[in-house]
Amino acid sequence: MKTLSLIFFTLFLASMQAQAGCLDLPRLTGVNVAGAESNSGVLPGEFGKNYIYPTTAELNFLASQNVTVIRLPIRWERVQTALNGPLNPLEIRRLQETIHTANNLGMCVMIDIHNYAKYFGVALNGNAALQNGFVDVWLKLAAEFSNADTTILDLMNEPNYIPLAEWGPLAKRTVSELRKAKAKNIIVVSGGKWSGIHDWFSLSGEVSNATAFADLRDPLNRTIIQVHQYVDEYYSGTTTLCKSPDKFDAMFSKITQWAKDNQQQLFLGEFGMPATTECLATLEKMLSLMGDPVWRGFTYWAVGRWWNNYPFALNLTSTAPVAPQWAILKKYFQKPLVRKSAPKPPVVDPI
């Protein structure tokens, strides 16, 4: 009992030095915490066997690295097991406890529906019922997670299974419906297809991401466009060779200017690479290219205790070998801000 009490007291003291909420941070910088989206072939799946959430100890480690936001990939099918149905109370509780613990340690949580524009394997492409269901799940999630100081709403990861000509209007409609429902959270809208910076201006049919999202508007000015960028030969994040650092200057310069010209904000939601000398140089260069204020931040892909030997993965505990990527990332992390008032003590690990 003394050991447990000491852990809680230590976490509470750490929370007293935590940063302010999501809306106060000029930049949101951190990592993707994988696990809750795992095993998409087993849906909804069994918690602890097919998917997991981060533990308090893991979140505490991330806070010690000066992470200010964690992007938390989840599955739509786990939070809403039937289309347009009620939210799954067990899954919502796991999310609530993760967010509460993270926030008490000074971190915002970005809830990321990591479904690629599918629901139980069926694409949203041309499917009005599923598209309406997508709006429905977000209205229900926004009602549950209405605290804009703790939670960010990340609509859909890499919506490749819906044409860009349909994704743009659906994303804008979802933003509009959330604002009509009085949601005040920051909303993150991923570019269509795989959300890559490298093909942001490339046509998909008669539309590009650049044309689809140039007119994205939010009455609260709290909607951010998410892009992803891997650095291997085909920008897929599936191989361990990295393009040289200078390959990304023009790419980042062009999308930065696009954002400025169209009054948009950008967020690099996924990027990752192994710890080779060349790849670390590319990592440093990529981070340096997001200095303009239109860049609201980034989340590295990824941490998670089920990664095993995944070459992009960062250590998630102080007892594991320190990943060289951490030292470079921490140079560009937003410095934590002091919280305005002391939060409640953190809760125990998610059920």
ZIVENNOR-V89937 format. One record per residue. N is the residue number from 1. RES is the residue in one small letter. NEAR is the number of other C-alpha atoms within 8 Angstrom. Layout:
N,RES,NEAR  N,RES,NEAR
This chain:
1,m,4  2,k,5  3,t,6  4,l,7  5,s,8  6,l,8  7,i,8  8,f,10  9,f,8  10,t,8  11,l,12  12,f,12  13,l,8  14,a,9  15,s,13  16,m,10  17,q,9  18,a,15  19,q,11  20,a,13  21,g,14  22,c,13  23,l,8  24,d,7  25,l,9  26,p,6  27,r,8  28,l,12  29,t,13  30,g,13  31,v,14  32,n,14  33,v,13  34,a,12  35,g,13  36,a,11  37,e,11  38,s,9  39,n,9  40,s,7  41,g,4  42,v,7  43,l,9  44,p,7  45,g,10  46,e,7  47,f,7  48,g,6  49,k,7  50,n,10  51,y,13  52,i,10  53,y,10  54,p,12  55,t,9  56,t,9  57,a,7  58,e,10  59,l,12  60,n,11  61,f,11  62,l,10  63,a,12  64,s,7  65,q,7  66,n,11  67,v,14  68,t,15  69,v,13  70,i,14  71,r,14  72,l,12  73,p,14  74,i,11  75,r,12  76,w,11  77,e,11  78,r,12  79,v,11  80,q,13  81,t,11  82,a,7  83,l,7  84,n,8  85,g,7  86,p,6  87,l,11  88,n,10  89,p,7  90,l,6  91,e,9  92,i,10  93,r,10  94,r,11  95,l,9  96,q,9  97,e,12  98,t,13  99,i,12  100,h,11  101,t,13  102,a,13  103,n,13  104,n,15  105,l,14  106,g,15  107,m,16  108,c,16  109,v,14  110,m,12  111,i,12  112,d,13  113,i,12  114,h,12  115,n,12  116,y,10  117,a,14  118,k,10  119,y,11  120,f,6  121,g,5  122,v,6  123,a,10  124,l,13  125,n,9  126,g,6  127,n,8  128,a,7  129,a,6  130,l,10  131,q,10  132,n,8  133,g,10  134,f,8  135,v,10  136,d,9  137,v,11  138,w,11  139,l,11  140,k,9  141,l,9  142,a,11  143,a,8  144,e,6  145,f,9  146,s,10  147,n,8  148,a,13  149,d,11  150,t,13  151,t,16  152,i,14  153,l,12  154,d,13  155,l,12  156,m,13  157,n,12  158,e,14  159,p,16  160,n,10  161,y,11  162,i,13  163,p,11  164,l,13  165,a,10  166,e,10  167,w,11  168,g,11  169,p,8  170,l,9  171,a,10  172,k,10  173,r,8  174,t,10  175,v,11  176,s,9  177,e,10  178,l,12  179,r,11  180,k,7  181,a,7  182,k,6  183,a,10  184,k,9  185,n,12  186,i,13  187,i,12  188,v,12  189,v,12  190,s,14  191,g,15  192,g,13  193,k,12  194,w,9  195,s,14  196,g,12  197,i,11  198,h,7  199,d,6  200,w,12  201,f,8  202,s,7  203,l,8  204,s,8  205,g,6  206,e,6  207,v,10  208,s,13  209,n,13  210,a,9  211,t,9  212,a,11  213,f,9  214,a,9  215,d,7  216,l,7  217,r,7  218,d,10  219,p,5  220,l,6  221,n,6  222,r,8  223,t,13  224,i,13  225,i,12  226,q,13  227,v,14  228,h,12  229,q,12  230,y,11  231,v,15  232,d,13  233,e,9  234,y,5  235,y,10  236,s,9  237,g,11  238,t,5  239,t,7  240,t,9  241,l,8  242,c,11  243,k,10  244,s,9  245,p,11  246,d,7  247,k,8  248,f,8  249,d,9  250,a,7  251,m,10  252,f,11  253,s,9  254,k,8  255,i,10  256,t,11  257,q,8  258,w,9  259,a,13  260,k,9  261,d,7  262,n,8  263,q,6  264,q,12  265,q,11  266,l,13  267,f,12  268,l,13  269,g,12  270,e,13  271,f,13  272,g,12  273,m,14  274,p,10  275,a,11  276,t,6  277,t,6  278,e,8  279,c,14  280,l,13  281,a,10  282,t,14  283,l,13  284,e,10  285,k,10  286,m,10  287,l,9  288,s,8  289,l,10  290,m,9  291,g,6  292,d,7  293,p,5  294,v,10  295,w,13  296,r,12  297,g,11  298,f,12  299,t,15  300,y,11  301,w,13  302,a,12  303,v,13  304,g,12  305,r,7  306,w,5  307,w,8  308,n,5  309,n,5  310,y,6  311,p,8  312,f,10  313,a,13  314,l,11  315,n,10  316,l,11  317,t,8  318,s,8  319,t,4  320,a,7  321,p,6  322,v,8  323,a,9  324,p,7  325,q,10  326,w,9  327,a,7  328,i,11  329,l,10  330,k,9  331,k,6  332,y,9  333,f,11  334,q,10  335,k,5  336,p,10  337,l,8  338,v,8  339,r,11  340,k,5  341,s,4  342,a,7  343,p,7  344,k,6  345,p,9  346,p,11  347,v,7  348,v,7  349,d,9  350,p,11  351,i,4
